[in-house]
Amino acid sequence: MLGAIIGDIVGSTYERKPIKTKKFEFFTDKCIFTDDSVCTIAVADILLHDLPAAETMQKWCCKHPGRGYGGMFGRWINDNLPKPYNSYGNGAAMRVSPAAFLNRDDLDAALADSDKVTEITHNHPEGMKGARATTHAIWLAYQNEKPENIREIISTEYSYDLTKTVDEIRPNYSFDVTCQGTVPQAITCALESESFEDAIRNAISLGGDSDTLGAITGPIAEAIYGISSEYIDRIMTNYLSEASDILGIINKMYNNS
């Protein structure tokens, strides 16, 4: 889960300001946590405490307004009777990492939790698939599956084309907020990496929806490589220090695990 938050924070600098290189400053004073982190924390709270999914998601987003919520989701947040709106946006995938993290011994439970927190908004088949594929990839990484095995399983199960390399994707890739235009690319960025940081650099270098690409790539890379205490301390001190509610969920997640 921390991988998603770090990916979001690093990518926030390049949201709508795409770059096509892996050579950039990783943490800057312009980095912030965005809707990707808030929604990820909401999912963690829902699953940790068995809370009503829609109501809890709304509560967290209302506590942290102005974090870049999309138009339809932004309206959903304030709806007295929130209903799913058939979205296949990549918001389905950027928030589901806690489903894999909390169910590392049970794939069926991980996918069921992914469905639970996705269907409240992104109930389009591509939205549900994007969330499931992300959860499944993270889960496989926690099983120490080799990248080539993860690639084959996800390609087979979800009919995603994972044949292109990062260098092949980058030149013609552009801003895309759909699951089908984000999830396969983010998974590739994680599987074709040499370290946690390298995976995030891959994601940002595509020049797309950078914070969300980072938030999807990050938890897969976390499961593969882990995250250094230096990075964890840095985001908690520099970017989350005034968000005690977020820090509380992070601490509970990792202490429970």
N, C-alpha and C positions, 0 to 999 in steps of 0.2 A: 504493500500500500504506500509506503514512503516513496517508493520508486515513482509512483504516479504523481505524487505531490512535488517531488524534485523536478520531474520532467515538465510539469506544468509551470513551475516557477522559472526554470531556465528558459523555457519556450515563450514565456509571457513577453519578454523583451522584443521578440520578433513576430508577434501576432500582428498581422496586416503589414508587416515590414519584412518580407521574405528575403532570405539569403540563400545562396547556393554554394556554401563552403562549410567545411567542418572546422575552419580556423576562426573561432570567435571567442570572446570572453565568456566564460561559463556562468559565473555569478556576477551580476552587476548591481549597482544601486538603483537601477530602474526595474529590476525584477520584482514581481508581486505574485501572490497566489490568486488564482482566478476561480471562475465557476467550476472548473474541473476539480480543484482541490475541495471546494465546499461540497460538491455533490459526492465525491469519494468519501468524505468524512460522514456525510449523511447516510450513505449506504453502510458504512461501518457501524454507525449507531443503530440503524435498523436491524442489522444482523446480529450484533452483539447483544442487544436487549430485546429482540423479538418485538419490535415496535411496528405500528401501522406504517406501511411504506410511503404512501402518498402524503399523509399528514406530516410525517417526520421529515421528508424531503422538503416540503413547503416551509416547515419551521426553520430548518437550517438555512435555506436560501433567503428567507426574510430576515434572519439574524445577520446575514452578510450581503446586504444589497450592493448593487453597482459593481458586480464582479464579472460582467461580460456575458450575462445570460442571453441566450438567443430569443428571438421575438416570440415564437409560439410557447416556448418554455417559460419565458418571462411572464406571459399572460396566465399560464397554467399555475405558476407559483401563487398567484393572488386569487385564484378561483375558489369560491366557497364550496363548489362541488367538482373537484378536479377529476377529469376523465382522460384516458389515453387519447392521443390525437394522431395515431397512425404515422408516427415519425420514423424515418430511417436515418436520422442524423447521427453523427459520430458521438454525440453526447451519451448515447446508449453504451458505448464501449469505454469511454474515458473514466467512468465511475465505478466499474464492477470489480476492480481488483480485490476488494475485501472478500468477495464471494469465493475466490480461489484461495486466498490467504487463510481464511477461517475453516476451510474444508480440505486441507491438504491430504487427508487420508481417504477422501470420498468424492470421486468425480461427480457422481449423480447428485449429491447434495450441493456441490459447488454450482453445477448447472441449474439446479432447481432454485438456488438463491439468486443466481443471475437472472433467471426469468422473473422472479418475484419483484426485483427492484427495477426491472426494465419495462415490464408490461404496464406499469402505471402511466407511462408516457409514450415510449417508443415501441408500440405494439405492432408496427409494420413487420412483415417477415424478415426484411433486411436489417431492421433495427434489432430484433430479437437474435438474429443470426450473428450480427456483429458483436453483440455483448457476449453471446455464448462462445464464439470463436476466441475472443480475447481471454475469457475466463479459462477456457480449455488450454490455451497456449501457456498461460501462467501456471496452471496446474501441472501440465506436463514438465515444465521447467523445474518445478519443485520436486518432481520425481527423478530428476537428474537425467532426463532424456536428452540425447544428443540433438543439437540443432537440426541436423538433417532428418532425424526422426520426427521432430516436432513439425517441421515443414511438410513432411509427407502426410502426417496424420491430419493436420489442419486443412491442407489442400484437398484431401479425400473427403473429410467429413463435411466441409463447408463450401466446397467448390470455389475456393479462392485461388487465383493464379499467383503463386509464390515463386515463379521461375526467374523473374528478373532480379538482378542485383541492385544494390543501392545506386551504384554509378549509372546503371541503365535507367532507373526510375527518375533520377534527379533532373536531367535536362528538360524534359517535357512536362514535369509535374507542376501543378499549380494549386492554388487554394481550393480545397474541397471539403465540405462539411458533411458529406454522406459517409455512412459506415463502409459502403462498398468502395469508396474512393479514399479511405483512410486506414481501415483496419489491416488489409493485406500489406500495405506499405509499412505501417508501424511494426507489424510482426516481423517483416523482413529486416527492418532496422535493428531489431533486437537480436535476431538470429545470426545476422552478419556483422558481428561486433567482436571486439577483443577485450572489452571491459564495460562496466556500467556506464562510465562517462562516454566511452566511444559510442555506445548504443544511442545515448541522448544526442550526441553530436550528429550521428547519422540522421536521426529524426528531424532535427532542426534544419539540417543542411538540405532537406528536400524542398524547402521554400514554400511550404503549405500552411495549414492550420497548426502552427508550430506548438502552441501550448497543449493542444489535444493530441497531436502526434507524440509529443513527449510523455503525456500522461498515459498513453496506451503502451508505448515502447518501454517506459520506465519500470513498471511492475514485472514485465517479463524478464528484463535485464536484472532486476533485483533478485528474482528467483534463481537466475543463472549464476550471478557473481556475488550477490550480497551488496551492501552499501557501506562505505567507509564511515567510521564514527565522525570523521572530520566533516563530511557532507551533512550528516544528520545534525551535528551541533550547529553548523552554519545556518541551515534553514530554520532551525528552532530559535536561534538567537537573532538572526537578521531579518527574517521574513514572517515568523509566526509568534514572535514574542508578545504581541498584544492580542493574540487570539487564544486565550486560555482554554476556551471550550474545544477548539481544534486540538490543542496540545493534550488535553485530557483524554480525548478519544484515541489519539495516537498512542499515548502511554498505556492505556488499557488494552488496546489491540496487541501491542508487542509484549506486554507483561503477561497477558493471558496465554500467548503462544509459547 
